[in-house]
Amino acid sequence: MAPWKFPTNLRPSPRIFLSALLFLASCAHAPSPGSIAGKQPGTAKTSAIASYPVPAMHTKIFSTTLPNGLEVYVVPRPDLPLISFRIGLRAGSAEDPPGKAGTASLAASLLERGTKTHDALSIFRTIDSSGGSLEASAGRDMTTVSGDSLTTETPVLLSLASEMIAAPTFPQAEFDQKKANYIASLIDAESHPGPRGTNLFYRLLFGQGPYGHPSSGTAASVKGITRQDLVDFISVHYRPDHSVLVLAGDLTPSEGLSLAKRYFGKWGPISRTGSPPNRPSSLSPRAGVYLINKPELRQSTVFYGTTGIAREDPSFYNALVFDMVLGATNTSTLNRVIRQKMGLVYYIHTGLDAERYPGPFLVNFQTHAPNTAKVIKAMDSVLDMATKTPPSPEKVEAVKNELIGGFPFLMNTTSKLASLLLVVWSDNLGLTYFTDYPEKVRQVTQASALAAGQKLLRGKTFVTVIVGPQKTLEKTGIKGQPEPPGL
C-alpha cells in the first residue's frame, strides 16, 4: 500500500503523462439519460435497458437502473472467457469529513479486511482460489472496487464484493495496523520534493475545497481518524443510489442484469438520513510564491498554476488541445523551447487536471537550482505568447490525430473499458461519448484552442510552490513565503 500517489498530471515522464491525457480526453460531455444524480431509492422496478454503441470495440453498452437506485452498465465482449467488473461509489476523498483527510482512503483499504461473514484470511483465500483479483481503493471523487476473473468465477467475487461494500466490519486490530502503516508512509512521503510540493500546491489553490488535501490525507489528519469515523463515513456515502456497477466481458446483457440483481438488488443505504452534502468546488487561491526549504538538494522542483475547469466544461476539448500543444507532449512548445533548445530543465510539462470539480491547470518542472529564475522567466514568456498567438494548424491537427488515434487503445481490454466507464459515471458524463468523441475532437480549431487557453490563463490568480535549497534560490533573486501554518 502506498497511500500517497503522485498525481498523473505531475509525473515527469511526458510519455506516461500523454497516456493520462488520452484517458482524460476519452470522456465527453453529453448528460446521461440514466444519470443517477438526484435519484432516490424506491423505484418500483428496474428501468428499461438502454443501449449505446461503442464503434471502436464493435460492441454496445447496455444501461439500466435497479429499484434501489444502483446504475448498471453491461458491455458484452465474448472473445475471451473473462469478466471485469467495477463498482464505483461517490465516496472519494472529496467527501472526507473536515479535519479527517484520509478517511475515504483508509476505509477503502480496509474493505478486504473483514465483513459480517468473512474475516481477512477467508477473504484472501476466496480471492486466491478464484484465480482472479479483487481490490478496493479511493481517489478524489469515488471509491472503486475492482474485480477481474474467469467468467465461471465472477459470481464468487461479486458475492464477496457485495459484502465488502454493504457489510464491512473494520476489525479494530486491522484498523490499528493499517492506520499505523498509513502514517509511516505519509511521514516518509513528506521528505520527498514531489509529494511535499504537490500537497502544498493543492492546499494553497483549493483550501478547504474537495481537492484541497491529498486523497490519503496527511500524517496529522490520519492520526485523528478513529474506527468509528470509518463506520460513520460509509453509513452516509456507501449507498446504491450513489453508485454504479460495470460488468464487461464474456456475458450477455440479460446475464449481466441477473448478476446485478442477485448480488446487489437487496443492497440498501446503511443510513437513511438523507443524501450526502454537496461540497463547494473550490475556494479563493492564496496567490504568491512559496518556498519549501530543502538545503540538501541541488535541484529545485516547481509547481506553478491556477484553477482550471471541470470535465463537463464545454471548452474541455479545446483546452485539452491547447494544453497538449503548450506542454503536455515531447514535442510541445515548453519542451522544445526550455528543455531542448535552452537545456535548462530535467523535465517540464503542463497538466490540465479536469475532473468532477475543477482541478488545476499547472506547469511542473525540475531544474538545477541556480537556473530556477531563468526557467520561470522563460516559462512566463512562453505562456504569455501562447495566449496571444493561436497554435499553428499543423500542431493542432497533429494533436487531434494523436487523440483520435489513441482513443481505441484506452479500451482494448475489458479491464480498461470497465475502468473508463467509471470515469464517465463519476464525472456525470454521458454514454454517447464513444460516438461523439471523434467529432468533438475534430471540431477543435486554432481559434477555439486559443480561446480556451485565454480562459485558463488570463486574469487568473496563480500559485507558485518551489521545493529546493532556499539560500541558492535567494541568490538568484527568488523570494518566497514559507509554508503557511495551519494549512
C-alpha positions, 0 to 999 in steps of 0.5 A, spaced: 500 500 500 502 506 498 497 511 500 500 517 497 500 517 489 503 522 485 498 525 481 498 523 473 498 530 471 505 531 475 509 525 473 515 527 469 515 522 464 511 526 458 510 519 455 506 516 461 503 523 462 500 523 454 497 516 456 493 520 462 491 525 457 488 520 452 484 517 458 482 524 460 480 526 453 476 519 452 470 522 456 465 527 453 460 531 455 453 529 453 448 528 460 446 521 461 439 519 460 440 514 466 444 519 470 443 517 477 444 524 480 438 526 484 435 519 484 432 516 490 431 509 492 424 506 491 423 505 484 418 500 483 422 496 478 428 496 474 428 501 468 428 499 461 435 497 458 438 502 454 443 501 449 449 505 446 454 503 441 461 503 442 464 503 434 471 502 436 470 495 440 464 493 435 460 492 441 454 496 445 453 498 452 447 496 455 444 501 461 439 500 466 437 502 473 435 497 479 429 499 484 434 501 489 437 506 485 444 502 483 446 504 475 448 498 471 452 498 465 453 491 461 458 491 455 458 484 452 465 482 449 465 474 448 472 473 445 475 471 451 472 467 457 473 473 462 469 478 466 471 485 469 467 488 473 467 495 477 463 498 482 464 505 483 461 509 489 461 517 490 465 516 496 472 519 494 476 523 498 472 529 496 467 527 501 472 526 507 469 529 513 473 536 515 479 535 519 479 527 517 483 527 510 484 520 509 478 517 511 475 515 504 482 512 503 483 508 509 476 505 509 477 503 502 483 499 504 480 496 509 474 493 505 478 486 504 479 486 511 473 483 514 465 483 513 459 480 517 461 473 514 468 473 512 474 475 516 481 477 512 484 470 511 477 467 508 477 473 504 484 472 501 483 465 500 476 466 496 480 471 492 486 466 491 482 460 489 478 464 484 484 465 480 482 472 479 483 479 483 479 483 487 481 490 490 478 496 493 481 503 493 479 511 493 481 517 489 478 524 489 471 523 487 469 515 488 471 509 491 472 503 486 472 496 487 475 492 482 474 485 480 477 481 474 476 473 473 474 467 469 467 468 467 465 461 471 468 465 477 465 472 477 459 470 481 464 468 487 467 475 487 461 479 486 458 475 492 464 477 496 464 484 493 457 485 495 459 484 502 465 488 502 461 494 500 454 493 504 457 489 510 464 491 512 466 490 519 473 494 520 476 489 525 479 494 530 486 490 530 486 491 522 484 498 523 490 499 528 495 496 523 493 499 517 492 506 520 499 505 523 502 503 516 498 509 513 502 514 517 509 511 516 508 512 509 505 519 509 511 521 514 516 518 509 512 521 503 513 528 506 521 528 505 520 527 498 520 534 493 514 531 489 509 529 494 511 535 499 510 540 493 504 537 490 500 537 497 502 544 498 500 546 491 493 543 492 492 546 499 494 553 497 489 553 490 483 549 493 483 550 501 478 547 504 475 545 497 474 537 495 481 537 492 484 541 497 488 535 501 491 529 498 486 523 497 490 519 503 490 525 507 496 527 511 500 524 517 496 529 522 489 528 519 490 520 519 492 520 526 485 523 528 481 518 524 478 513 529 474 506 527 468 509 528 469 515 523 470 509 518 463 506 520 460 513 520 463 515 513 460 509 509 453 509 513 452 516 509 456 515 502 456 507 501 449 507 498 446 504 491 443 510 489 450 513 489 453 508 485 454 504 479 456 497 477 460 495 470 460 488 468 464 487 461 466 481 458 464 474 456 456 475 458 450 477 455 446 483 457 440 479 460 446 475 464 449 481 466 442 484 469 441 477 473 448 478 476 446 485 478 440 483 481 442 477 485 448 480 488 446 487 489 438 488 488 437 487 496 443 492 497 440 498 501 443 505 504 446 503 511 443 510 513 437 513 511 438 520 513 438 523 507 443 524 501 450 526 502 452 534 502 454 537 496 461 540 497 463 547 494 468 546 488 473 550 490 475 556 494 479 563 493 487 561 491 492 564 496 496 567 490 504 568 491 510 564 491 512 559 496 518 556 498 519 549 501 526 549 504 530 543 502 538 545 503 540 538 501 538 538 494 541 541 488 535 541 484 529 545 485 522 542 483 516 547 481 509 547 481 506 553 478 498 554 476 491 556 477 484 553 477 482 550 471 475 547 469 471 541 470 470 535 465 463 537 463 466 544 461 464 545 454 471 548 452 474 541 455 476 539 448 479 545 446 483 546 452 485 539 452 488 541 445 491 547 447 494 544 453 497 538 449 500 543 444 503 548 450 506 542 454 503 536 455 507 532 449 515 531 447 514 535 442 510 541 445 512 548 445 515 548 453 519 542 451 522 544 445 523 551 447 526 550 455 528 543 455 531 542 448 533 548 445 535 552 452 537 545 456 535 548 462 530 543 465 530 535 467 523 535 465 517 540 464 510 539 462 503 542 463 497 538 466 490 540 465 487 536 471 479 536 469 475 532 473 468 532 477 470 539 480 475 543 477 482 541 478 488 545 476 491 547 470 499 547 472 506 547 469 511 542 473 518 542 472 525 540 475 531 544 474 538 545 477 537 550 482 541 556 480 537 556 473 530 556 477 529 564 475 531 563 468 526 557 467 520 561 470 522 567 466 522 563 460 516 559 462 512 566 463 514 568 456 512 562 453 505 562 456 504 569 455 505 568 447 501 562 447 495 566 449 496 571 444 498 567 438 493 561 436 497 554 435 499 553 428 494 548 424 499 543 423 500 542 431 493 542 432 491 537 427 497 533 429 494 533 436 487 531 434 490 525 430 494 523 436 487 523 440 483 520 435 488 515 434 489 513 441 482 513 443 481 505 441 487 503 445 484 506 452 479 500 451 482 494 448 481 490 454 475 489 458 479 491 464 480 498 461 473 499 458 470 497 465 475 502 468 473 508 463 466 507 464 467 509 471 470 515 469 464 517 465 459 515 471 463 519 476 464 525 472 456 525 470 458 524 463 454 521 458 454 514 454 454 517 447 461 519 448 464 513 444 460 516 438 461 523 439 468 523 441 471 523 434 467 529 432 468 533 438 475 532 437 475 534 430 471 540 431 477 543 435 480 549 431 486 554 432 481 559 434 477 555 439 484 552 442 486 559 443 480 561 446 480 556 451 487 557 453 485 565 454 480 562 459 485 558 463 490 563 463 488 570 463 486 574 469 487 568 473 490 568 480 496 563 480 500 559 485 507 558 485 510 552 490 518 551 489 521 545 493 529 546 493 535 549 497 532 556 499 539 560 500 541 558 492 534 560 490 535 567 494 541 568 490 538 568 484 533 573 486 527 568 488 523 570 494 518 566 497 513 565 503 514 559 507 509 554 508 503 557 511 501 554 518 495 551 519 494 549 512 
